[in-house]
Amino acid sequence: MDRLPCSAAWLSRWRAEAMDAVNGLLPAFEAAHGHRPGTNEVRVAGEEDIRAARAYGRELLAFGDGITFYESIGEVVLPDVGKGCFLHSARDVLHGLAERGPVFVPLADDPHGMVIASNGEGLRYVADRGGAIHRSRSASPDEGEFDRIADGLPQFLDRLGRCVVTFARTGAVGDL
């Protein structure tokens, strides 16, 4: 797969497309799912987020596309897309790293990473220092088995965006 660019402009387009898909699903959500939707958003980075992005950039395990992401997008909160998908804020990523330390991903090029996202079932998405994204096989924080699901953050975001669009159209989230 060709490497997707990670720039503020690309992230802005990605955010707009994801929010268009989410906004398309919300009007019929309660009738289809039996409950009102929660807050679903891809939040633009504010001043506090940008400060946290700079702190993230000083972290040994930080990777370039992660810094670009956090300078543009504060967080992704999609509780009503499939089982939920949450790309944590830079502040939350750093807090998790400080509390629990790096995550060991045995088969990664660099076996140490940070949890950058999770889903509503407790699966964790870990970015290694090279930027590859790995998904845990179980919700157990003690479980150390991961599968590489994207070579970089743009590929992961593209995959997430396609899952959001598919869910909005069909109710099936696909494999994220």
C-alpha positions as CSV (number, residue, x, y, z in Angstrom):
1,M,0.0,0.0,0.0
2,D,1.2,3.5,-0.8
3,R,2.1,5.6,2.2
4,L,-0.5,8.2,2.9
5,P,0.7,11.6,3.8
6,C,0.2,12.9,7.3
7,S,-0.2,16.6,7.2
8,A,-2.6,19.2,8.8
9,A,-4.4,19.5,5.5
10,W,-4.8,15.7,5.1
11,L,-6.0,15.4,8.7
12,S,-8.5,18.2,8.2
13,R,-10.0,16.4,5.2
14,W,-10.0,13.1,7.1
15,R,-11.8,14.8,10.0
16,A,-14.4,16.3,7.7
17,E,-15.1,13.0,5.9
18,A,-15.4,11.1,9.2
19,M,-17.7,13.7,10.7
20,D,-19.9,13.8,7.5
21,A,-20.3,10.0,7.9
22,V,-21.1,10.2,11.6
23,N,-23.5,13.1,11.1
24,G,-25.3,11.0,8.4
25,L,-25.8,8.1,10.8
26,L,-27.1,10.1,13.8
27,P,-30.6,11.1,12.7
28,A,-31.8,7.5,12.4
29,F,-29.5,6.2,15.2
30,E,-32.1,5.9,18.0
31,A,-34.7,4.1,15.8
32,A,-32.0,1.7,14.5
33,H,-30.3,1.0,17.9
34,G,-32.9,1.6,20.5
35,H,-31.1,4.3,22.4
36,R,-30.0,7.9,21.8
37,P,-26.5,8.4,20.5
38,G,-23.8,9.7,22.7
39,T,-21.4,12.5,21.7
40,N,-19.5,11.5,18.6
41,E,-16.8,13.8,17.5
42,V,-13.4,14.3,15.9
43,R,-12.3,17.2,18.0
44,V,-10.0,19.8,16.5
45,A,-6.9,20.5,18.7
46,G,-7.2,23.5,21.0
47,E,-4.4,25.4,22.7
48,E,-4.2,22.8,25.6
49,D,-4.0,20.0,23.1
50,I,-1.2,21.7,21.2
51,R,0.8,22.1,24.4
52,A,0.2,18.4,25.1
53,A,1.3,17.6,21.6
54,R,4.6,19.4,22.2
55,A,5.1,17.4,25.4
56,Y,4.2,14.3,23.5
57,G,6.9,15.2,20.9
58,R,9.5,15.3,23.7
59,E,8.7,11.7,24.7
60,L,11.2,9.0,23.7
61,L,8.4,6.8,22.2
62,A,6.8,9.6,20.2
63,F,6.7,9.3,16.4
64,G,6.4,12.1,13.8
65,D,2.9,11.4,12.5
66,G,1.7,11.2,16.1
67,I,3.0,14.7,16.7
68,T,1.3,16.0,13.5
69,F,-1.9,14.3,14.5
70,Y,-2.0,15.8,18.0
71,E,-1.2,19.3,16.7
72,S,-4.3,19.0,14.5
73,I,-6.8,16.7,16.2
74,G,-7.4,16.8,20.0
75,E,-9.1,13.4,20.2
76,V,-11.5,11.1,18.4
77,V,-14.6,10.0,20.4
78,L,-16.9,7.7,18.5
79,P,-18.9,5.7,21.1
80,D,-21.7,4.9,18.6
81,V,-19.6,3.5,15.7
82,G,-19.7,-0.2,16.1
83,K,-18.5,-1.1,19.6
84,G,-16.9,2.4,19.9
85,C,-13.6,3.8,18.9
86,F,-11.5,6.3,20.9
87,L,-8.2,7.9,19.8
88,H,-7.0,9.3,23.0
89,S,-5.8,12.8,23.5
90,A,-2.0,13.5,23.7
91,R,-2.5,14.3,27.4
92,D,-4.3,11.0,28.0
93,V,-1.6,9.1,26.1
94,L,1.1,10.7,28.2
95,H,-0.8,10.1,31.4
96,G,-1.2,6.4,30.5
97,L,2.5,6.1,29.8
98,A,3.4,7.8,33.1
99,E,1.1,5.5,35.0
100,R,1.7,2.2,33.3
101,G,4.9,2.6,31.4
102,P,5.4,1.5,27.8
103,V,3.5,-1.4,26.3
104,F,5.6,-4.3,25.2
105,V,4.7,-5.4,21.7
106,P,7.0,-8.5,21.1
107,L,6.8,-8.7,17.3
108,A,7.1,-5.0,16.5
109,D,10.2,-3.5,14.9
110,D,10.7,-1.6,18.1
111,P,8.9,-3.6,20.8
112,H,8.0,-0.6,23.0
113,G,5.0,1.6,22.4
114,M,2.2,3.7,23.8
115,V,-1.5,3.1,23.9
116,I,-3.0,5.7,21.6
117,A,-6.5,4.3,21.2
118,S,-9.1,1.8,22.4
119,N,-12.5,0.5,21.6
120,G,-15.6,-0.1,23.7
121,E,-14.6,-3.7,24.2
122,G,-11.3,-2.8,25.8
123,L,-9.0,-3.7,22.9
124,R,-5.9,-1.4,22.9
125,Y,-4.2,0.1,19.9
126,V,-0.5,0.7,20.5
127,A,1.8,2.8,18.3
128,D,5.4,1.7,18.3
129,R,8.2,4.3,18.0
130,G,8.3,3.7,14.2
131,G,4.6,4.6,14.0
132,A,3.2,1.2,13.2
133,I,-0.2,0.5,14.9
134,H,-0.8,-2.8,16.7
135,R,-4.1,-4.1,18.1
136,S,-4.3,-6.2,21.2
137,R,-5.9,-9.6,20.8
138,S,-7.8,-9.3,24.1
139,A,-9.0,-6.7,26.6
140,S,-6.6,-7.9,29.3
141,P,-3.9,-5.3,30.1
142,D,-1.7,-8.2,31.1
143,E,-2.1,-10.0,27.7
144,G,0.8,-9.2,25.5
145,E,-0.4,-10.5,22.1
146,F,-0.8,-7.9,19.4
147,D,-1.4,-7.9,15.7
148,R,0.1,-5.2,13.4
149,I,-2.9,-3.6,11.7
150,A,-1.4,-0.6,10.1
151,D,2.1,0.5,9.0
152,G,1.5,4.0,10.2
153,L,-1.1,6.4,11.6
154,P,-2.4,7.6,8.3
155,Q,-3.1,4.1,7.2
156,F,-4.8,3.4,10.6
157,L,-6.9,6.6,10.2
158,D,-7.8,5.7,6.6
159,R,-9.0,2.3,7.8
160,L,-11.0,3.9,10.7
161,G,-12.5,6.4,8.3
162,R,-13.6,3.6,6.0
163,C,-15.1,1.7,9.0
164,V,-17.1,4.8,10.0
165,V,-18.5,5.2,6.5
166,T,-19.4,1.5,6.2
167,F,-21.1,1.6,9.6
168,A,-23.1,4.7,8.6
169,R,-24.2,3.0,5.4
170,T,-24.8,-0.6,6.6
171,G,-24.6,-0.9,10.4
172,A,-21.5,-3.1,10.1
173,V,-18.2,-1.7,11.3
174,G,-15.8,-3.9,9.5
175,D,-12.4,-5.0,10.9
176,L,-10.7,-2.3,12.9
